[in-house]
Amino acid sequence: MSQLTIVDLAKRLGLSKSTVSRAFRDNVDINPATKARILAMAEEIGFSPNVYASSLKANKSLTIAIIIPEFGNKFFSQAIKGIEAVARSKGYHTLIYVTDHQVQNEASIVRSLANGRVDGVIISASGEGKDHSHLQLLAERGIPVMFFDRAYDDWKGGYITGNDFDSAYLATKHLINNACKRIAYLAINPNVSIGKVRKDGYEKALQEAEMPIRPELILDTVNDAEQNMKDIAGLIEQEKPDAIFASVERLAISSIRVAKRHAIRIPEDLKIICFSCLDIADLIDPALSVVKQPAYEMGELVTKYLLDKMEDPTNDKFANSVYLNSQLIFQKSSLR
């Protein structure tokens, strides 16, 4: 049996080829009822449009690249779901690249993409570094870029992120209101990107409560679990914090493991709260207090912005950052 074409589908429906084509391109200038009828018939007879051929004619790959620092993080898995949902609804495929938090890996990936393999790029910054000239290469090739969650200080455009400063401020204030006096802040690179923004919110809450900012309670550690647990154990032993505010989920989990190994009771001896997208935070013993980020919504919005940027790259809205609200969920790990 020969492959069905859009002409065959149009004949079955008694419609013009251009009308049927508009239904698959998601054009607004088609009656919704007609579009539904076309899509229903296409499904019934097993027809799908040749999007590859159409994209070649339009000089598009219909592909979006997603560049993220890591996979082993619930935040990024949820963000990718949001990105793919919007991309798929508009006929785009996605390619996912992981940089392992290394800006040189990000640069290598970007250079490989600059040959026109993709129509746009969505990035969550991998690391600070000093040289971000690889991003200029995408601009020179006319490939739109949108950042989400974290961007570089020298990035000139806006990006989509959470209200990390306000959330960190409120999380720290919560610990203060629960009688905590020595609140440690744990981060990976606390002076850059989201680590810095969250640290600023933490420090504002301390200053407002007229509590000293103690550098010895600010821990700069690493992703590796074995090493960060050693660092956290050393901090607890030397500085005796009564609370830990972890800027990322893995540091809260490491803190809980250290506490269990050293017979430190949570929350009686040590209260813990962290940024997290864990769906099972309430199943941890004790239930973990979290700043829950809108990862899926962030993924959706950054993709909508990228698609808009492809159509109108000079729109002023792309110069402004968008801050989505996180949800603070206070559970047993941080309560008196």
N, C-alpha and C positions, 0 to 999 in steps of 0.2 A: 504494500500500500504506500503510495507516494505521500510525502510530508504535506500536511495541511498548511496553507498559506493564509495571509490576511485577506486575500481576495476571496478565497473559499468561504471564510467566515462572513465576509460582507455579503456574499451572494445568499447564504443561508438566512441571513437576517433581513435581506432586502434593503440594505443600507450602503452608502458609499464607502469606498476604501478609506477616505480621509476621516470620515466620522468614526469608523472603527479604530483607526490609528490614534485619534485624539483620546479615546477611552483608555488606551494603554499608556499614553504619555501623561495621563493625569491632568489634562487640560481643564481649565475652568469653564471654557466655552462649549460645554456639552451638557445636555440635560441629564440630571442625575439618574432618572428612570431609564433613559436610553443607555447610559453607561452601565448600569446594573444589569440590563438585559444583555448587553454585549459580553460582559464578564461572565455571566451565568452560562451563556451559550458556549463561550470559549472553554469553560471548565467541563461542560457536558461532552464536548467533542474532543477534548484533550489537546486544545490548541494553546501554544504559548508563543509570544512574539519573539523574533530573533533580535534580542536587544544588542547583541554583539555587532551585528551588521548595522543596526541603527546608530550605534555609538561611533562606528568607524566613519559613517557619513558625516556625523556631527563633530568629528575629531575629538571624541571623548573616550576615555577608558571605562567610565562608569564605575570607578574604583576609588575608595577613600582609604588612605593609610592612617592607622592608629599607632602612635608611638608612646609606650608607657614604660615606667621604670622597672616594673616587676609584675609577675602574675600572682604570686603567693600572697594576695591581699584581697579581702572581700570587697573593699572599695572599688578597685579597678575591675573586678569581674562584674560588679553591678553597673559600673559606668559603661563598660563595653556593651552590656545588654541594651542599655538606653541608646547608645550610638547606633548599634546594629538595627534596632527597631525602626528608628527614623530613616536610616540609610536604605534599608530594605524596602520601606514603604515608598521610597522615591526611585526605586530601581537600581540602587547602587550596591556594590559588593564592598567588603572591607578586607584589608590586609592588616594583620596585627604584628607589631615588632616590639621586642623587649630589650631594653638597654642595660639592665642590671645596675641602674643608678650611675652609669658611666657616660659622661658627656661625649667622650671620644667615640663611644659606640653609637650614640645618637647622631653625631656628625657623619659617621660612615653610612648609616642608614639613610639619612637625608640626601647625601650625595648620590646614592644609588637610585633614589626616587626622583631626583631632579631631571632624569632623562625623559620624563613624560609618562612614566608608568601609571601615575595616579592623577586624578583631577583635583584633589585637595588633601591636606594633611591635618590631623588632629593630634596634638602633642600635650603630654604632661611632662614638664621639664625633668630631666634625668639627674642633673647635678649642676652646680654653679659653673665652675671653670672660669676661664677668662676670655676664651675665644668662642663666640657664637656666630661666626661669619657664615657657617653652613646655612643658617636661616636666610641670610641675604641671597644665597644661591637660589632658594625656592622663589623668592620675590622676583629675582631676575628672570626666572623661567615662567613667571606668571602663574605659579601654583599657590593658591590661597592657603593660609595657615590659621588655625585657631588653637589657642592653648586652653586647657582646663585644669582645675585643681591647683596647679602651681605653674608659674612662669618665671622668666629671668628678669632681674632688675633692669636690664638694658633693653627689654622687649618693648617696642614702641606702641604696640596695639593693646586692646583690651583682652580680657580673658574671662572665662566662666569659672567661678569658684564658690566656696562656702563662706559664710560670715565668721571666719575663723577667729578674728580678734574678739568679737563680741562673745562668741561661744566659749573661748578660753577664759575670758574675764568672768563670765557667769559660772563656769565650772570651778574656778578658783574661789570665787565668792561663796559658792556652795560649801566648799571645804572649810572656809573661814567661819561660816555660820554654823558649822558642825564642830566648832571648838578646836580646829587644827591651828597650830602655831608655827610648825616647822614643815612647810609644804615644799617638797622637792619637785622640780620640773625635769622630766626626762625627754630627750629628743635625739634625733640623728641629725647632726648639723643644726644646732639650735640658733645659729646666727644667720642662717640663710633661708630664703624661700618661706614655705609654710611654717617651718620650725621657728623662724624669727617672728612671724606674725602672731603665732600662738604664744610665744614667750612674752611678747609685748602685752598681750591681753592678761596673761598671768601676772606680770609685774604691775600693771595698772591696778588690778584688784588688791595686791599687797600694799601698794602705795596709798590707795584710798582707805584701807583699813589701818593705816599708819604702822604697818609691819615692815621690817627691814627686808631689802632684797639681798639675799645671801648667795654670792657666787658659788660657794661650796655646795649649795643645794641644787645647782643647775648642772645636770649631767649630760655631757656630750658623749654619746656612745655610738655603736655600730649596728648594722643589720644582723650580723651573725649572732645566733641565739646563745651559743656557748660563751662568747666573749661579752655580750651585753649582760648576761646573768652574773658574770664575774664582777663587772662594773657596778651593777645594781647592788650586789651583795656587799661590795666594798663601801658604797655610799651609805647603805643602811647601818653597817657596822661602825663607820667612822662618824657619821653626822646625825644618826638617830632621828630621821624624819618621822613625823606622825601622820603624814599623808604623802601620796605620790600622785602627781598629775602627769600622765603619759601622753605625749603629743601624737603617738601612733600606737595602734592596737598591740603590736608584737611586744612593745616594751611593758605594757600592762600585764600581758600573759607571762612574760619573763619575771616580772615583779611578784606575781602570785606564786610562781614556782619557787622563787627564792624564799618567799615568806613561809611556804609550807615546809621547805627543807630546814629552815631555821626556827621552826615552831613559833613563828610570829603570827598572831591572830589578826585576821581581817574581819571586821573593821575595828575591833577593840584596841589593837596596838598600832595598826596601820590602815589608813583609809586609802582607797584607790579609785580614780576616775580616769577615763581616757577617751580620745577620739576613736571611733570604731563604727563599722557597719555590720558587726556580728548580729545575726538573727537569733543566736542562741545565748546572748549575754545573760539572759535570765536563768539559764540552766547551769551556768558556772556557779561553783560553791565557794563563797557567797555570790549571789547575783551581782553582776558587774555594772556599775554606773557608767554610762557612756554619753558622749556627744555624738549622736548619730547623724552622719552626713547624708545629704540627699544625692547619693551617687548616681542612681538611675536617672533622676531628673536632670542632673548636671550633664550626663551623657546625651540625653535627648536634646537639651538646649544648645550645647556646643555644636551638635550636628546640624541643627536648624540654622544656627548662625553661619556655619561653614557653607551650607548650601545657598544661603542668601548672599554670602560673600562671593560665591562663584558667579552669581547673577549680577551683582552690583558691588564690585570691590571698593568703590570710593565712598560708600555710605558712611556717614559720620558715626553711626552706632557701633561700628567695629573698633573705634578708638576708646570706647568706655568699657570698663569691667562690670560684670554682673555678679552680685553676691546673693547666693541662695541661703535661706535660713536652715540651720541644723536643728535637730531636736534633742533637748537635754532630757535624759532619762535617768533619774536618781533612784538607785536600788541599794541593796544592803551593804555593798562594799564601801560606801562612802557615808553612811548614816550613823548617827550616834546610837 
